Amino acid sequence: MTTENEAAAEPRSAAPSRDEAVLEVRDLRMRYGTVDVLKGVDFTAHRGEVLVLLGPNGAGKTTTIEILEGFRMRSAGEVGVLGVDPAHGDERWRARLGVVLQSWRDHAKWKVRELLAHMAGYYRPYSTPDRTRPRDVGELIDAVGLAEHADKRIGSLSGGQRRRLDVAIGIVGRPELLFLDEPTAGFDPEARRDFHDLVHRLADQDDTTILLTTHDLDEAEKLADRILILAGGRIVADGSAEQLAKQVESDAEVRWSRGGERYVHSTADATRFVRELFAQHGEDVADLEVRRATLEDTYMAMVHRHEHGGAGAVTEFEEAKR
């Protein structure tokens, strides 16, 4: 992987490819004193991909992201972020990143539009042929749903409105890689839906790669192209929600009605059971529903399997990498 700092200083003349690796992490390790928090983390992210990092508290999610952002030095391993080792990233490299933390320094006396215009000024020297920086402030305010509050002081905003401003600050520089740490905390359902639409636009239209942490598994399933599960200092699963569900041995639940009666049946092969059900009862079958393992079921099963399997437990995902 390319980790030369000079790579960040050279603007690219060709349009970036979606096959381009934006994040490359190999055998990432972190030790605090005698405690190994990260024990060999491996994953890759490509341009325009949305990754959601899940894991129980204390699993090392925040440590991993801080290393990728260049805010924390790793103990060992190789890390490439936009082709640069984050331990040596310069200001031009940082201008290509966007960061939305769980909390942001308060600027209560600033007005929303004033603060965003001020922040935008830092990015103007870092435009490249394939990405003009910064975003237009008016368009950005509309995109995060703050048009009615653009000229209000930040101290007067509600918690959800301040969170929208946090997101606006994170994307004002039109980042190539965006880190989102619990971005929808405090959002109401409408704001959360608007934010999900924004994430999809960033990935699909701007080719922004997004690494997001959340405890909301429904949100993870809606947003993620791939889900990474971090447990015990390692990535124990990597795939779409559907792919991960297939790794957990769990019976599907088939529900249907016939002759005014409701029926429920658990089976490991729902497709075969439904086929036989229709072959036997045909048009008498109504209100058919097949319930498979949810992401929550999958996540809990994988974390439980790892935590109760002992330090030497090997998951199917880890076995497949060998």
WOLINHU-V455913 format. One record per residue. N is the residue number from 1. PHI is phi as a letter, one per 30 degrees, with the letter a starting at -180 (* if undefined). OMEGA is omega in whole degrees, -180 to 180 (* if undefined). BURIAL is # if it has 9 or more other ideal C-beta (glycine too) atoms within 8 Angstrom, else .. Layout:
<<N;PHI;OMEGA;BURIAL> <N;PHI;OMEGA;BURIAL>>
This chain:
<<1;*;180;.> <2;d;180;.> <3;b;-179;#> <4;d;-178;.> <5;d;-178;#> <6;d;-178;.> <7;d;-179;#> <8;d;-173;#> <9;d;-176;.> <10;c;176;.> <11;d;-178;.> <12;d;-179;.> <13;c;-179;.> <14;c;178;.> <15;d;-178;.> <16;d;179;#> <17;c;177;.> <18;d;176;.> <19;d;-178;.> <20;d;177;.> <21;d;179;#> <22;c;176;#> <23;b;175;#> <24;b;-177;#> <25;b;-177;#> <26;b;175;#> <27;h;-179;#> <28;d;-178;#> <29;b;178;#> <30;b;179;#> <31;b;173;#> <32;c;-176;.> <33;i;179;.> <34;c;-176;.> <35;c;176;.> <36;d;180;.> <37;d;175;#> <38;c;-170;#> <39;c;-180;#> <40;k;-178;#> <41;d;180;#> <42;b;168;#> <43;a;179;#> <44;b;174;.> <45;b;-178;#> <46;c;-176;#> <47;e;178;#> <48;i;-178;#> <49;c;176;#> <50;c;177;#> <51;c;174;#> <52;c;-180;#> <53;c;180;#> <54;c;176;#> <55;l;178;#> <56;d;176;.> <57;e;-180;.> <58;i;-177;.> <59;d;180;#> <60;j;-179;#> <61;d;-178;#> <62;d;178;.> <63;e;180;#> <64;e;-178;#> <65;d;179;#> <66;d;176;#> <67;d;-180;#> <68;d;180;#> <69;d;-179;#> <70;i;-179;#> <71;c;-179;.> <72;b;179;.> <73;d;179;.> <74;d;177;#> <75;d;-179;.> <76;a;178;.> <77;j;-180;#> <78;c;179;#> <79;b;174;#> <80;b;179;#> <81;b;-173;#> <82;h;177;#> <83;i;-175;#> <84;b;171;#> <85;d;-176;#> <86;d;177;#> <87;d;-177;.> <88;b;-178;.> <89;d;180;#> <90;c;-177;#> <91;d;178;.> <92;d;177;#> <93;d;-178;#> <94;d;179;#> <95;d;180;#> <96;d;-179;#> <97;c;170;#> <98;b;-176;#> <99;b;173;.> <100;b;-178;#> <101;d;179;.> <102;d;176;.> <103;b;-176;.> <104;b;178;.> <105;e;-175;.> <106;d;175;.> <107;b;-167;.> <108;e;-175;.> <109;d;178;.> <110;d;169;#> <111;c;-174;#> <112;e;-177;#> <113;d;-180;#> <114;d;-178;.> <115;d;-179;#> <116;d;177;#> <117;d;178;#> <118;d;180;.> <119;d;-179;#> <120;d;-179;#> <121;e;-179;.> <122;d;-172;.> <123;c;-174;#> <124;e;180;#> <125;d;-171;.> <126;c;174;#> <127;d;178;.> <128;b;-179;.> <129;e;-177;.> <130;c;-178;.> <131;a;-180;.> <132;d;179;.> <133;c;-6;#> <134;d;173;#> <135;d;172;#> <136;d;-173;.> <137;d;179;#> <138;d;178;.> <139;d;179;.> <140;d;179;#> <141;d;177;#> <142;d;-175;#> <143;d;-179;#> <144;c;174;#> <145;i;-179;.> <146;c;-176;#> <147;e;-178;.> <148;d;-175;.> <149;c;-172;#> <150;e;-177;#> <151;c;176;.> <152;c;174;#> <153;d;-176;.> <154;d;180;#> <155;d;-179;.> <156;c;-177;.> <157;d;173;#> <158;d;180;.> <159;d;179;.> <160;d;178;#> <161;d;176;#> <162;d;179;#> <163;d;175;#> <164;d;177;#> <165;d;176;#> <166;e;180;#> <167;d;179;#> <168;d;178;#> <169;d;-178;#> <170;d;-175;#> <171;c;-178;#> <172;d;180;#> <173;d;-177;#> <174;h;-174;#> <175;d;172;#> <176;d;179;#> <177;b;-176;#> <178;b;176;#> <179;c;-179;#> <180;b;-178;#> <181;c;-178;#> <182;h;-169;#> <183;d;-175;#> <184;c;176;#> <185;e;180;.> <186;i;179;.> <187;d;170;#> <188;d;-175;.> <189;e;-180;.> <190;d;179;.> <191;d;180;#> <192;d;179;#> <193;d;178;.> <194;d;180;#> <195;d;178;#> <196;d;177;#> <197;d;180;.> <198;d;179;#> <199;e;-180;#> <200;d;178;#> <201;d;180;#> <202;d;-178;#> <203;d;-173;#> <204;d;-175;.> <205;c;-177;.> <206;c;-178;.> <207;h;179;#> <208;d;173;#> <209;d;-174;#> <210;b;172;#> <211;c;-169;#> <212;b;171;#> <213;c;178;#> <214;a;171;#> <215;c;180;.> <216;c;-175;.> <217;d;175;#> <218;d;177;.> <219;d;179;#> <220;e;-178;#> <221;d;-179;#> <222;d;-172;.> <223;c;-164;#> <224;d;162;#> <225;d;176;.> <226;b;178;#> <227;c;175;#> <228;c;176;#> <229;c;-179;#> <230;c;179;#> <231;b;179;#> <232;i;177;#> <233;i;179;#> <234;b;171;#> <235;d;-176;#> <236;c;176;#> <237;a;-177;#> <238;a;180;#> <239;l;176;#> <240;d;179;#> <241;e;-179;#> <242;d;179;.> <243;d;180;.> <244;d;-179;#> <245;d;-179;#> <246;d;180;.> <247;d;-179;#> <248;c;179;#> <249;d;-177;.> <250;b;179;#> <251;d;172;.> <252;d;180;#> <253;c;180;#> <254;c;179;#> <255;b;177;#> <256;a;176;#> <257;b;179;#> <258;a;179;#> <259;i;179;.> <260;i;179;.> <261;c;177;.> <262;c;-179;.> <263;b;176;.> <264;b;180;.> <265;b;177;.> <266;c;-177;.> <267;a;177;#> <268;d;-178;.> <269;b;-176;.> <270;d;-179;#> <271;d;180;.> <272;d;-179;.> <273;d;-179;#> <274;d;178;#> <275;e;-180;.> <276;d;179;.> <277;d;180;#> <278;d;178;#> <279;d;-177;.> <280;d;-172;.> <281;c;174;.> <282;h;-174;.> <283;d;178;.> <284;d;-179;.> <285;d;180;#> <286;b;176;.> <287;h;-179;.> <288;d;179;#> <289;b;177;.> <290;c;180;#> <291;c;179;.> <292;c;-179;.> <293;e;176;#> <294;d;176;.> <295;d;178;#> <296;d;177;.> <297;e;-178;#> <298;d;-179;#> <299;d;-178;#> <300;d;-180;.> <301;d;-178;#> <302;d;178;#> <303;d;179;#> <304;d;-180;.> <305;d;-179;#> <306;d;-175;#> <307;d;-178;.> <308;c;178;.> <309;c;180;.> <310;i;-176;.> <311;d;-177;.> <312;c;-179;.> <313;d;178;.> <314;c;179;.> <315;d;176;#> <316;d;180;.> <317;d;-180;#> <318;d;179;#> <319;d;-179;.> <320;d;-180;.> <321;d;-174;.> <322;d;*;.>>
